[in-house]
Amino acid sequence: MAFLIWLPKIFFFGVFAAAVFLYFSRRKKVISHWSSIVNYQLLIISCVVFRFFYAFLLTASQYYVWSQNKLTQLLLSSPLAQEIPISGIFNKICQLSIVNCQKLGYFLFYSYGRFWLNVLISIGAAFIFYLLLKSLEKYRGRFFEEGETKLGFLAALIVGWPNFAVFLPLVFISVILISIYRRIFLKETYTTLGWPFILAILITLVWGNKLIYLFNFGALKI
């Protein structure tokens, strides 16, 4: 189980490191064999695939754990209770599928709420954030350099839900801090969103869980 706990941390820190290198190399016009292969689109796809794969691993692990105990084995053969509003829709889906999933009703419903719903919300929030960035880029192009909207999309996928609720205000705070630094020390007027994204990702990955409880966002956890 320790492996399952550390796997997403290792993966997303790795993607973050790749994103930082890619962003730095693009801004400095540093062309390398590695940067010609890896791009934001590949990192975005990797994050989406990993989130689904990790949910599958958690589901399989939960099934294995329940199958090892006689009491919880009953939960693996319990249909979804009729009192649950989606039970009718779920049973119809099972009838149409090639696998009889009705006897796994409770387990599938539990796994969806515990593992898969978070994946869908994380990807949905990241996509909406990307659309907002594209809209902002259309009317305020000075806030962006090339590829920074995709970097924002990737950032939202890396932090996931509910850390996105912490990441978003951190972006605005980072914009202010970096703008002050650039204005005072670099004599630059404008600040794009690239480095604020990177700083906000780093803070969220390291202290995200603590900040969630600090700002009473615990209710957003799934």
C-alpha atoms as an extended CHARMM CRD file, in Angstrom:
* protein
*
       222  EXT
         1         1  MET       CA              0.0000000000        0.0000000000        0.0000000000  PROA      1               0.0000000000
         2         2  ALA       CA              2.9400000000        2.3440000000        0.5760000000  PROA      2               0.0000000000
         3         3  PHE       CA              3.7080000000        2.0090000000       -3.1370000000  PROA      3               0.0000000000
         4         4  LEU       CA              0.2140000000        3.2550000000       -4.0300000000  PROA      4               0.0000000000
         5         5  ILE       CA              0.5990000000        6.2220000000       -1.6750000000  PROA      5               0.0000000000
         6         6  TRP       CA              3.9310000000        7.3630000000       -3.1210000000  PROA      6               0.0000000000
         7         7  LEU       CA              3.2960000000        6.5460000000       -6.7880000000  PROA      7               0.0000000000
         8         8  PRO       CA              1.2730000000        9.6980000000       -7.6450000000  PROA      8               0.0000000000
         9         9  LYS       CA              3.6870000000       11.9190000000       -5.7030000000  PROA      9               0.0000000000
        10        10  ILE       CA              6.6600000000       10.5280000000       -7.6290000000  PROA      10              0.0000000000
        11        11  PHE       CA              4.8680000000       10.7140000000      -10.9740000000  PROA      11              0.0000000000
        12        12  PHE       CA              3.5500000000       14.2690000000      -10.6460000000  PROA      12              0.0000000000
        13        13  PHE       CA              6.8230000000       15.6070000000       -9.2640000000  PROA      13              0.0000000000
        14        14  GLY       CA              8.4840000000       14.0240000000      -12.3040000000  PROA      14              0.0000000000
        15        15  VAL       CA              6.0020000000       15.6780000000      -14.6710000000  PROA      15              0.0000000000
        16        16  PHE       CA              6.5050000000       18.9710000000      -12.8380000000  PROA      16              0.0000000000
        17        17  ALA       CA             10.2860000000       18.7280000000      -13.2840000000  PROA      17              0.0000000000
        18        18  ALA       CA              9.7950000000       17.9810000000      -16.9880000000  PROA      18              0.0000000000
        19        19  ALA       CA              7.4390000000       20.9680000000      -17.3420000000  PROA      19              0.0000000000
        20        20  VAL       CA              9.9370000000       23.3170000000      -15.6640000000  PROA      20              0.0000000000
        21        21  PHE       CA             12.7440000000       22.1410000000      -17.9240000000  PROA      21              0.0000000000
        22        22  LEU       CA             10.5320000000       22.4390000000      -21.0000000000  PROA      22              0.0000000000
        23        23  TYR       CA              9.3480000000       25.9310000000      -20.0640000000  PROA      23              0.0000000000
        24        24  PHE       CA             12.8800000000       27.1300000000      -19.3110000000  PROA      24              0.0000000000
        25        25  SER       CA             14.3240000000       25.6720000000      -22.5170000000  PROA      25              0.0000000000
        26        26  ARG       CA             11.5530000000       27.1970000000      -24.6510000000  PROA      26              0.0000000000
        27        27  ARG       CA             12.0060000000       30.6610000000      -23.1170000000  PROA      27              0.0000000000
        28        28  LYS       CA             15.7750000000       30.5540000000      -23.4580000000  PROA      28              0.0000000000
        29        29  LYS       CA             15.5300000000       29.0820000000      -26.9700000000  PROA      29              0.0000000000
        30        30  VAL       CA             17.5400000000       26.0640000000      -25.8200000000  PROA      30              0.0000000000
        31        31  ILE       CA             16.9720000000       23.2450000000      -28.2750000000  PROA      31              0.0000000000
        32        32  SER       CA             17.9270000000       19.7320000000      -27.2390000000  PROA      32              0.0000000000
        33        33  HSD       CA             17.0360000000       16.2270000000      -28.3510000000  PROA      33              0.0000000000
        34        34  TRP       CA             14.9540000000       15.7830000000      -25.1880000000  PROA      34              0.0000000000
        35        35  SER       CA             12.9910000000       19.0190000000      -25.6160000000  PROA      35              0.0000000000
        36        36  SER       CA             12.2540000000       18.1690000000      -29.2440000000  PROA      36              0.0000000000
        37        37  ILE       CA             10.5450000000       14.9390000000      -28.1660000000  PROA      37              0.0000000000
        38        38  VAL       CA              8.7610000000       16.0180000000      -24.9830000000  PROA      38              0.0000000000
        39        39  ASN       CA              6.1240000000       18.7430000000      -25.2290000000  PROA      39              0.0000000000
        40        40  TYR       CA              3.2060000000       20.0320000000      -23.1890000000  PROA      40              0.0000000000
        41        41  GLN       CA              0.7290000000       17.9420000000      -25.1350000000  PROA      41              0.0000000000
        42        42  LEU       CA              2.6060000000       14.7310000000      -24.3220000000  PROA      42              0.0000000000
        43        43  LEU       CA              2.7970000000       15.6750000000      -20.6310000000  PROA      43              0.0000000000
        44        44  ILE       CA             -0.9270000000       16.4970000000      -20.5720000000  PROA      44              0.0000000000
        45        45  ILE       CA             -1.8270000000       13.1460000000      -22.1220000000  PROA      45              0.0000000000
        46        46  SER       CA              0.5090000000       11.3910000000      -19.6680000000  PROA      46              0.0000000000
        47        47  CYS       CA             -1.2650000000       13.0210000000      -16.7110000000  PROA      47              0.0000000000
        48        48  VAL       CA             -4.7170000000       12.0700000000      -17.9870000000  PROA      48              0.0000000000
        49        49  VAL       CA             -3.6710000000        8.4670000000      -18.6630000000  PROA      49              0.0000000000
        50        50  PHE       CA             -1.9520000000        8.2030000000      -15.2920000000  PROA      50              0.0000000000
        51        51  ARG       CA             -5.0010000000        9.4590000000      -13.3910000000  PROA      51              0.0000000000
        52        52  PHE       CA             -7.1980000000        6.7900000000      -15.0060000000  PROA      52              0.0000000000
        53        53  PHE       CA             -4.5240000000        4.1320000000      -14.5220000000  PROA      53              0.0000000000
        54        54  TYR       CA             -4.0710000000        5.0500000000      -10.8650000000  PROA      54              0.0000000000
        55        55  ALA       CA             -7.8370000000        4.8980000000      -10.2660000000  PROA      55              0.0000000000
        56        56  PHE       CA             -7.8120000000        1.4230000000      -11.8170000000  PROA      56              0.0000000000
        57        57  LEU       CA             -4.9480000000        0.3600000000       -9.5210000000  PROA      57              0.0000000000
        58        58  LEU       CA             -6.8340000000        1.6170000000       -6.4670000000  PROA      58              0.0000000000
        59        59  THR       CA             -9.9820000000       -0.1830000000       -7.5900000000  PROA      59              0.0000000000
        60        60  ALA       CA             -8.1260000000       -3.4560000000       -8.1370000000  PROA      60              0.0000000000
        61        61  SER       CA             -6.3620000000       -3.0960000000       -4.7810000000  PROA      61              0.0000000000
        62        62  GLN       CA             -9.6650000000       -2.4430000000       -3.0190000000  PROA      62              0.0000000000
        63        63  TYR       CA            -11.1610000000       -5.5540000000       -4.6230000000  PROA      63              0.0000000000
        64        64  TYR       CA             -8.1840000000       -7.6290000000       -3.4880000000  PROA      64              0.0000000000
        65        65  VAL       CA             -8.3510000000       -6.3240000000        0.0890000000  PROA      65              0.0000000000
        66        66  TRP       CA            -12.0830000000       -7.0170000000        0.3800000000  PROA      66              0.0000000000
        67        67  SER       CA            -11.6670000000      -10.4740000000       -1.1340000000  PROA      67              0.0000000000
        68        68  GLN       CA             -9.2800000000      -11.4700000000        1.6920000000  PROA      68              0.0000000000
        69        69  ASN       CA            -11.8830000000      -11.1100000000        4.4340000000  PROA      69              0.0000000000
        70        70  LYS       CA            -15.0420000000      -13.1910000000        4.7580000000  PROA      70              0.0000000000
        71        71  LEU       CA            -17.0520000000      -10.2310000000        6.0050000000  PROA      71              0.0000000000
        72        72  THR       CA            -16.0410000000       -7.8500000000        3.2180000000  PROA      72              0.0000000000
        73        73  GLN       CA            -16.3760000000      -10.6220000000        0.6210000000  PROA      73              0.0000000000
        74        74  LEU       CA            -20.1160000000      -10.0990000000        0.9880000000  PROA      74              0.0000000000
        75        75  LEU       CA            -19.6930000000       -6.5510000000       -0.2750000000  PROA      75              0.0000000000
        76        76  LEU       CA            -18.2310000000       -7.8950000000       -3.5090000000  PROA      76              0.0000000000
        77        77  SER       CA            -21.4290000000       -9.7860000000       -4.2710000000  PROA      77              0.0000000000
        78        78  SER       CA            -23.9090000000       -7.1590000000       -3.0810000000  PROA      78              0.0000000000
        79        79  PRO       CA            -26.0460000000       -5.4480000000       -5.7390000000  PROA      79              0.0000000000
        80        80  LEU       CA            -26.6550000000       -1.7430000000       -5.6110000000  PROA      80              0.0000000000
        81        81  ALA       CA            -29.5020000000       -0.9140000000       -3.2330000000  PROA      81              0.0000000000
        82        82  GLN       CA            -32.7250000000        0.1560000000       -4.9390000000  PROA      82              0.0000000000
        83        83  GLU       CA            -32.9000000000        3.1870000000       -2.6420000000  PROA      83              0.0000000000
        84        84  ILE       CA            -29.9190000000        4.7510000000       -4.4100000000  PROA      84              0.0000000000
        85        85  PRO       CA            -31.2620000000        7.0640000000       -7.1720000000  PROA      85              0.0000000000
        86        86  ILE       CA            -28.9040000000        5.8250000000       -9.8970000000  PROA      86              0.0000000000
        87        87  SER       CA            -29.6030000000        2.1320000000       -9.2420000000  PROA      87              0.0000000000
        88        88  GLY       CA            -32.0800000000        1.9060000000      -12.1370000000  PROA      88              0.0000000000
        89        89  ILE       CA            -29.6600000000        3.4740000000      -14.6150000000  PROA      89              0.0000000000
        90        90  PHE       CA            -26.8310000000        1.3050000000      -13.3000000000  PROA      90              0.0000000000
        91        91  ASN       CA            -28.8490000000       -1.9200000000      -13.7440000000  PROA      91              0.0000000000
        92        92  LYS       CA            -29.7710000000       -0.9760000000      -17.3190000000  PROA      92              0.0000000000
        93        93  ILE       CA            -26.0970000000       -0.3590000000      -18.1260000000  PROA      93              0.0000000000
        94        94  CYS       CA            -25.2220000000       -3.7590000000      -16.6510000000  PROA      94              0.0000000000
        95        95  GLN       CA            -27.8790000000       -5.4550000000      -18.7780000000  PROA      95              0.0000000000
        96        96  LEU       CA            -26.3940000000       -3.9050000000      -21.9180000000  PROA      96              0.0000000000
        97        97  SER       CA            -22.8060000000       -4.7630000000      -21.0210000000  PROA      97              0.0000000000
        98        98  ILE       CA            -21.1190000000       -8.0470000000      -21.8930000000  PROA      98              0.0000000000
        99        99  VAL       CA            -20.2110000000       -8.5760000000      -18.2120000000  PROA      99              0.0000000000
       100       100  ASN       CA            -22.8210000000       -9.1710000000      -15.5200000000  PROA      100             0.0000000000
       101       101  CYS       CA            -21.9160000000       -6.3250000000      -13.1690000000  PROA      101             0.0000000000
       102       102  GLN       CA            -25.1270000000       -6.2390000000      -11.1260000000  PROA      102             0.0000000000
       103       103  LYS       CA            -23.7060000000       -8.4400000000       -8.3660000000  PROA      103             0.0000000000
       104       104  LEU       CA            -20.7520000000       -6.0490000000       -8.1280000000  PROA      104             0.0000000000
       105       105  GLY       CA            -23.1160000000       -3.1080000000       -7.7820000000  PROA      105             0.0000000000
       106       106  TYR       CA            -22.0610000000       -1.9420000000       -4.3200000000  PROA      106             0.0000000000
       107       107  PHE       CA            -18.3470000000       -2.3620000000       -5.0460000000  PROA      107             0.0000000000
       108       108  LEU       CA            -18.5460000000       -0.4840000000       -8.3510000000  PROA      108             0.0000000000
       109       109  PHE       CA            -20.5830000000        2.3110000000       -6.7860000000  PROA      109             0.0000000000
       110       110  TYR       CA            -18.1160000000        2.5560000000       -3.8920000000  PROA      110             0.0000000000
       111       111  SER       CA            -15.1210000000        2.5780000000       -6.2790000000  PROA      111             0.0000000000
       112       112  TYR       CA            -16.7080000000        5.2370000000       -8.4600000000  PROA      112             0.0000000000
       113       113  GLY       CA            -17.2850000000        7.5780000000       -5.5270000000  PROA      113             0.0000000000
       114       114  ARG       CA            -13.9570000000        6.8480000000       -3.8600000000  PROA      114             0.0000000000
       115       115  PHE       CA            -11.5760000000        6.6730000000       -6.8380000000  PROA      115             0.0000000000
       116       116  TRP       CA            -13.0870000000        7.5700000000      -10.2110000000  PROA      116             0.0000000000
       117       117  LEU       CA            -15.1660000000       10.6480000000       -9.4050000000  PROA      117             0.0000000000
       118       118  ASN       CA            -12.0100000000       12.5050000000       -8.3610000000  PROA      118             0.0000000000
       119       119  VAL       CA            -10.4460000000       11.7120000000      -11.7430000000  PROA      119             0.0000000000
       120       120  LEU       CA            -13.4280000000       13.1030000000      -13.6390000000  PROA      120             0.0000000000
       121       121  ILE       CA            -13.5720000000       16.2830000000      -11.5360000000  PROA      121             0.0000000000
       122       122  SER       CA             -9.8000000000       16.8250000000      -11.8050000000  PROA      122             0.0000000000
       123       123  ILE       CA             -9.8470000000       16.5210000000      -15.6000000000  PROA      123             0.0000000000
       124       124  GLY       CA            -13.0530000000       18.5640000000      -15.8960000000  PROA      124             0.0000000000
       125       125  ALA       CA            -11.6890000000       21.3900000000      -13.7210000000  PROA      125             0.0000000000
       126       126  ALA       CA             -8.4160000000       21.4110000000      -15.6870000000  PROA      126             0.0000000000
       127       127  PHE       CA            -10.2630000000       21.5940000000      -19.0170000000  PROA      127             0.0000000000
       128       128  ILE       CA            -12.5100000000       24.4460000000      -17.8560000000  PROA      128             0.0000000000
       129       129  PHE       CA             -9.4250000000       26.2560000000      -16.5640000000  PROA      129             0.0000000000
       130       130  TYR       CA             -7.7680000000       25.8050000000      -19.9560000000  PROA      130             0.0000000000
       131       131  LEU       CA            -10.8080000000       27.2720000000      -21.7360000000  PROA      131             0.0000000000
       132       132  LEU       CA            -10.7170000000       30.2790000000      -19.4060000000  PROA      132             0.0000000000
       133       133  LEU       CA             -7.0170000000       30.7520000000      -20.1310000000  PROA      133             0.0000000000
       134       134  LYS       CA             -7.6210000000       30.5810000000      -23.8760000000  PROA      134             0.0000000000
       135       135  SER       CA            -10.3740000000       33.1730000000      -23.5360000000  PROA      135             0.0000000000
       136       136  LEU       CA             -8.0790000000       35.4220000000      -21.4830000000  PROA      136             0.0000000000
       137       137  GLU       CA             -5.2910000000       34.9600000000      -24.0250000000  PROA      137             0.0000000000
       138       138  LYS       CA             -7.6240000000       36.1000000000      -26.7810000000  PROA      138             0.0000000000
       139       139  TYR       CA             -8.3630000000       39.4360000000      -25.0870000000  PROA      139             0.0000000000
       140       140  ARG       CA             -5.2140000000       39.9220000000      -22.9650000000  PROA      140             0.0000000000
       141       141  GLY       CA             -2.4600000000       38.2960000000      -24.9680000000  PROA      141             0.0000000000
       142       142  ARG       CA              0.2720000000       40.1560000000      -23.0560000000  PROA      142             0.0000000000
       143       143  PHE       CA             -0.3250000000       37.8560000000      -20.0690000000  PROA      143             0.0000000000
       144       144  PHE       CA              0.9410000000       34.8550000000      -22.0210000000  PROA      144             0.0000000000
       145       145  GLU       CA              3.9820000000       33.6610000000      -23.8700000000  PROA      145             0.0000000000
       146       146  GLU       CA              3.8020000000       30.8060000000      -26.3460000000  PROA      146             0.0000000000
       147       147  GLY       CA              2.6360000000       27.5750000000      -24.7470000000  PROA      147             0.0000000000
       148       148  GLU       CA              1.6550000000       29.0440000000      -21.3750000000  PROA      148             0.0000000000
       149       149  THR       CA             -2.0400000000       28.2050000000      -21.7580000000  PROA      149             0.0000000000
       150       150  LYS       CA             -1.0520000000       24.5560000000      -22.1980000000  PROA      150             0.0000000000
       151       151  LEU       CA              1.2550000000       24.9050000000      -19.2000000000  PROA      151             0.0000000000
       152       152  GLY       CA             -1.7670000000       26.1130000000      -17.2090000000  PROA      152             0.0000000000
       153       153  PHE       CA             -3.7860000000       23.1150000000      -18.3870000000  PROA      153             0.0000000000
       154       154  LEU       CA             -0.9320000000       20.8180000000      -17.3770000000  PROA      154             0.0000000000
       155       155  ALA       CA             -0.5970000000       22.5850000000      -14.0130000000  PROA      155             0.0000000000
       156       156  ALA       CA             -4.2630000000       21.9570000000      -13.1900000000  PROA      156             0.0000000000
       157       157  LEU       CA             -3.8890000000       18.2790000000      -14.1200000000  PROA      157             0.0000000000
       158       158  ILE       CA             -0.7860000000       17.9280000000      -11.9450000000  PROA      158             0.0000000000
       159       159  VAL       CA             -2.3500000000       19.3810000000       -8.7880000000  PROA      159             0.0000000000
       160       160  GLY       CA             -5.7180000000       17.6700000000       -9.3150000000  PROA      160             0.0000000000
       161       161  TRP       CA             -8.7930000000       18.0090000000       -7.1580000000  PROA      161             0.0000000000
       162       162  PRO       CA             -9.2580000000       19.3610000000       -4.4850000000  PROA      162             0.0000000000
       163       163  ASN       CA             -5.7600000000       20.8970000000       -4.6270000000  PROA      163             0.0000000000
       164       164  PHE       CA             -6.9500000000       22.9670000000       -7.5860000000  PROA      164             0.0000000000
       165       165  ALA       CA             -8.9520000000       25.0600000000       -5.1000000000  PROA      165             0.0000000000
       166       166  VAL       CA             -5.6420000000       25.9530000000       -3.4190000000  PROA      166             0.0000000000
       167       167  PHE       CA             -3.6520000000       26.2320000000       -6.6530000000  PROA      167             0.0000000000
       168       168  LEU       CA             -5.8980000000       28.9030000000       -8.1760000000  PROA      168             0.0000000000
       169       169  PRO       CA             -5.4640000000       31.5940000000       -5.4770000000  PROA      169             0.0000000000
       170       170  LEU       CA             -1.7660000000       30.7160000000       -5.2890000000  PROA      170             0.0000000000
       171       171  VAL       CA             -1.4570000000       31.6420000000       -8.9740000000  PROA      171             0.0000000000
       172       172  PHE       CA             -2.8440000000       35.1250000000       -8.2900000000  PROA      172             0.0000000000
       173       173  ILE       CA             -0.5790000000       35.5670000000       -5.2590000000  PROA      173             0.0000000000
       174       174  SER       CA              2.4140000000       34.3750000000       -7.2930000000  PROA      174             0.0000000000
       175       175  VAL       CA              1.5940000000       36.8510000000      -10.0740000000  PROA      175             0.0000000000
       176       176  ILE       CA              1.6850000000       39.7060000000       -7.5550000000  PROA      176             0.0000000000
       177       177  LEU       CA              4.9490000000       38.5810000000       -5.9350000000  PROA      177             0.0000000000
       178       178  ILE       CA              6.7380000000       37.9240000000       -9.2220000000  PROA      178             0.0000000000
       179       179  SER       CA              5.4350000000       41.2160000000      -10.6750000000  PROA      179             0.0000000000
       180       180  ILE       CA              6.8600000000       43.1260000000       -7.7010000000  PROA      180             0.0000000000
       181       181  TYR       CA             10.1950000000       41.3390000000       -8.0800000000  PROA      181             0.0000000000
       182       182  ARG       CA             10.4010000000       42.0410000000      -11.8150000000  PROA      182             0.0000000000
       183       183  ARG       CA              9.3980000000       45.6610000000      -11.4390000000  PROA      183             0.0000000000
       184       184  ILE       CA             11.9340000000       46.3820000000       -8.6750000000  PROA      184             0.0000000000
       185       185  PHE       CA             14.9160000000       44.2690000000       -9.7030000000  PROA      185             0.0000000000
       186       186  LEU       CA             14.4920000000       43.6920000000      -13.4460000000  PROA      186             0.0000000000
       187       187  LYS       CA             12.6720000000       46.9270000000      -14.3420000000  PROA      187             0.0000000000
       188       188  GLU       CA             10.1230000000       44.9030000000      -16.3200000000  PROA      188             0.0000000000
       189       189  THR       CA              6.5220000000       46.0990000000      -16.5500000000  PROA      189             0.0000000000
       190       190  TYR       CA              4.6260000000       42.9510000000      -17.4860000000  PROA      190             0.0000000000
       191       191  THR       CA              4.5510000000       39.4700000000      -15.9970000000  PROA      191             0.0000000000
       192       192  THR       CA              3.2260000000       36.4940000000      -17.9180000000  PROA      192             0.0000000000
       193       193  LEU       CA              1.6170000000       33.5300000000      -16.1760000000  PROA      193             0.0000000000
       194       194  GLY       CA              4.3390000000       30.9350000000      -16.8010000000  PROA      194             0.0000000000
       195       195  TRP       CA              6.4510000000       31.3380000000      -13.6660000000  PROA      195             0.0000000000
       196       196  PRO       CA              3.3960000000       31.9710000000      -11.4260000000  PROA      196             0.0000000000
       197       197  PHE       CA              2.0020000000       28.6390000000      -12.6610000000  PROA      197             0.0000000000
       198       198  ILE       CA              5.2700000000       26.8920000000      -11.8310000000  PROA      198             0.0000000000
       199       199  LEU       CA              5.5540000000       28.4680000000       -8.3780000000  PROA      199             0.0000000000
       200       200  ALA       CA              1.9110000000       27.6650000000       -7.5820000000  PROA      200             0.0000000000
       201       201  ILE       CA              2.3810000000       24.0280000000       -8.6640000000  PROA      201             0.0000000000
       202       202  LEU       CA              5.4240000000       23.6280000000       -6.4420000000  PROA      202             0.0000000000
       203       203  ILE       CA              3.7100000000       25.0920000000       -3.3700000000  PROA      203             0.0000000000
       204       204  THR       CA              0.5920000000       23.0050000000       -3.9830000000  PROA      204             0.0000000000
       205       205  LEU       CA              2.5280000000       19.7490000000       -4.4340000000  PROA      205             0.0000000000
       206       206  VAL       CA              4.5250000000       20.3080000000       -1.2470000000  PROA      206             0.0000000000
       207       207  TRP       CA              1.9410000000       21.8940000000        1.0790000000  PROA      207             0.0000000000
       208       208  GLY       CA             -1.3710000000       21.3360000000       -0.7210000000  PROA      208             0.0000000000
       209       209  ASN       CA             -2.9950000000       19.0830000000        1.8810000000  PROA      209             0.0000000000
       210       210  LYS       CA             -2.0190000000       21.3760000000        4.7610000000  PROA      210             0.0000000000
       211       211  LEU       CA             -3.3180000000       24.4340000000        2.9300000000  PROA      211             0.0000000000
       212       212  ILE       CA             -6.6250000000       22.6990000000        2.1880000000  PROA      212             0.0000000000
       213       213  TYR       CA             -7.3000000000       22.2500000000        5.8860000000  PROA      213             0.0000000000
       214       214  LEU       CA             -5.8370000000       25.6500000000        6.7520000000  PROA      214             0.0000000000
       215       215  PHE       CA             -8.3690000000       27.3710000000        4.4910000000  PROA      215             0.0000000000
       216       216  ASN       CA            -11.2090000000       24.9820000000        5.4500000000  PROA      216             0.0000000000
       217       217  PHE       CA            -11.4330000000       23.4020000000        1.9990000000  PROA      217             0.0000000000
       218       218  GLY       CA            -11.6550000000       19.9110000000        3.5000000000  PROA      218             0.0000000000
       219       219  ALA       CA            -15.2880000000       19.5970000000        2.3750000000  PROA      219             0.0000000000
       220       220  LEU       CA            -14.0560000000       19.5390000000       -1.2330000000  PROA      220             0.0000000000
       221       221  LYS       CA            -12.2510000000       16.2340000000       -0.7040000000  PROA      221             0.0000000000
       222       222  ILE       CA            -13.7940000000       13.2260000000       -2.3970000000  PROA      222             0.0000000000
